[in-house]
Amino acid sequence: MADQEIEEMRRRMAAAAEADNEGRKRNEPARHKLKLLPEVTALLNKNTLRDTIVDPEVNLLESVRFFLEPLSDGSLPAYDIQKDLMASLAKLPVNKDTLVASGIGKVIMFYIKSKKPELTIKRQAERLFTDWTRPILRRTDDYRKKEFAQADYDPRYVSHLHISPFMLTISSQMKTGDRSAASSQAAAYAANRKKQLEAPKAFQRARMESGPTTYTIAPKSNVVFNENARSRSSNVDIMKQIRGGRSGGRR
């Protein structure tokens, strides 16, 4: 019974999408999909049919793609169609096979990259893309389970990594034989680097660094946690509180 209901809705959705495309060619309003929208969202939001809806064999999401695709004149479907269908898609257990069979991922990427959709719609599309690609890329949304690359901090190694384009230019000049230009530029670079490494002056202490900084490798922690020391410290603090209370009572 459920399969028949879904198949009937799939047929009606495809017919409504075709009717709107033909109507736009005659400059008629696209009203067929909008009229069918409440029935579509009611079906998509049925918890008992979630697994059947995303079944690649059933492929109902292909018809959802027809609803979300731009019309024949390049215009987007009604705002309510975009908003309601993306909200319903967020509740479905969409997987890789569903994405391949329906092609729904392509239209979601269109909404992310295109300048036509409103900001709220673009954010809905971005959330869908993130939720759908996370299991494919085997990423977790639980911060406690995320893994970060770690490395021991070595200033000598870091200094070799931070080679500026300016130093690359000097290196190329040394290879081509222009040693005088390379020497003067190297001196200028050394002076600038010395200035940057100077201790901050009083008027510089509150100055923030320009531009955002992103770190992809976390330094390894060298803190050793001693449970016994912690328990002893807590016991000492408790004894101090007890003694302080007794002395206060004598007063």
Stockholm file with secondary structure:
# STOCKHOLM 1.0

chainA/1-251         MADQEIEEMRRRMAAAAEADNEGRKRNEPARHKLKLLPEVTALLNKNTLRDTIVDPEVNLLESVRFFLEPLSDGSLPAYDIQKDLMASLAKLPVNKDTLVASGIGKVIMFYIKSKKPELTIKRQAERLFTDWTRPILRRTDDYRKKEFAQADYDPRYVSHLHISPFMLTISSQMKTGDRSAASSQAAAYAANRKKQLEAPKAFQRARMESGPTTYTIAPKSNVVFNENARSRSSNVDIMKQIRGGRSGGRR
#=GR chainA/1-251 SS CHHHHHHHHHHHHHHHHHHHHHHHHTTCCCCHHHHHHHHHHHHHTCGGGHHHHTCTTTCHHHHHHHHHSCCTTSCCCCHHHHHHHHHHHTTSCCCHHHHHHHCHHHHHHHHHHCSSSCHHHHHHHHHHHHHHHHHHTTCCSCGGGCCCEEECCCHHHHHHHCCCHHHHHHHHHHHHTCHHHHHHHHHHHHHHHHHHTSCCCGGGTTCCCSSCCCCSEEECCCCCCCHHHHHHHHHHHHHHHHHHHHHHHHC
#=GC SS_cons         CHHHHHHHHHHHHHHHHHHHHHHHHTTCCCCHHHHHHHHHHHHHTCGGGHHHHTCTTTCHHHHHHHHHSCCTTSCCCCHHHHHHHHHHHTTSCCCHHHHHHHCHHHHHHHHHHCSSSCHHHHHHHHHHHHHHHHHHTTCCSCGGGCCCEEECCCHHHHHHHCCCHHHHHHHHHHHHTCHHHHHHHHHHHHHHHHHHTSCCCGGGTTCCCSSCCCCSEEECCCCCCCHHHHHHHHHHHHHHHHHHHHHHHHC
//
